[in-house]
Amino acid sequence: MTPDPIAEVVAAREEARRRKDAHVDVCFLATVGAQGRPEARPVSLRDIDAGGFGMLLNARSPKWRQIERSGQCSLTILWSSVERQYRVYGALRPMHPDRLRFWWARKVLGSRLLEHYYEAYTSQSEPLASRAAFLDGIAELGRRYPDATSVPAPEGLRGVCLWPTEIDVWHASPADRLHDRRRFTRRGEDWTIETLVP
Ligand SMILES: Cc1cc2nc3c(=O)[nH]c(=O)nc-3n(C[C@H](O)[C@H](O)[C@H](O)COP(=O)(O)O)c2cc1C
């Protein structure tokens, strides 16, 4: 029976939260863009459990199109308060609908209106005529949905979990800089561990 790397990540996150790590709920999602260009951006990290590493993305975004086209993405997590980095590889799976509802319920009004903006006006990361034009659109949506609870989850919202098949763990050793590196690879129900050159 090998140690479960997901349990290790969950424990490290609890400790990072206790230490008020600014990035405890953030990960970096990497995708493959046009002509193989690597693209990475921070996204909010939701649940971490046996189902994987949860995120909310919009289907009307470059990152989503890149994932659909290439079938590939990976995550990097850096929690400096606990001196740990994780690189996570695997397959994207849908988030459980209950958890998607849970996370949608936690979004503030502006964040919910923005998700609707992608559908009602212009997709995420597309150019705009001006910031004022954008705010006009948000104001219009605000008149339609005056408070957060009245805003339904839009069709394009995707709750997904990166179900890991490989987790590369980097644990800093600041005193001598000879950091500890382990690679966990899923083998059926279990994981194999290799020690890597840091
Ligand atoms: C701390 C932080 C958290 C973010 N969380 C999310 C998120 O949960 N989902 C998301 O789609 N974008 C999130 N973003 C915005 C993305 O980094 C990115 O700018 C946006 O999704 C457009 O990416 P794309 O053009 O590659 O699709 C976040 C940005 C920051 C700085």
The ligand as an ORCA input file, in Angstrom:
! r2SCAN-3c Opt
* xyz 0 1
  C      -6.522     34.505     -8.782
  C      -7.223     34.290    -10.100
  C      -8.232     33.348    -10.175
  C      -8.898     33.129    -11.382
  N      -9.876     32.175    -11.426
  C     -10.441     31.870    -12.604
  C     -11.369     30.793    -12.686
  O     -11.699     30.124    -11.688
  N     -11.891     30.502    -13.902
  C     -11.551     31.203    -15.027
  O     -12.049     30.863    -16.114
  N     -10.678     32.233    -14.986
  C     -10.110     32.574    -13.800
  N      -9.195     33.600    -13.728
  C      -8.883     34.366    -14.973
  C      -7.880     33.567    -15.832
  O      -6.583     33.665    -15.279
  C      -7.833     34.057    -17.294
  O      -7.457     35.422    -17.349
  C      -9.186     33.907    -18.004
  O      -9.842     32.711    -17.609
  C      -9.021     33.889    -19.529
  O      -8.194     32.810    -19.888
  P      -8.120     32.248    -21.403
  O      -8.124     33.437    -22.316
  O      -6.821     31.509    -21.455
  O      -9.308     31.341    -21.617
  C      -8.543     33.875    -12.535
  C      -7.518     34.831    -12.451
  C      -6.883     35.042    -11.247
  C      -5.796     36.103    -11.181
*
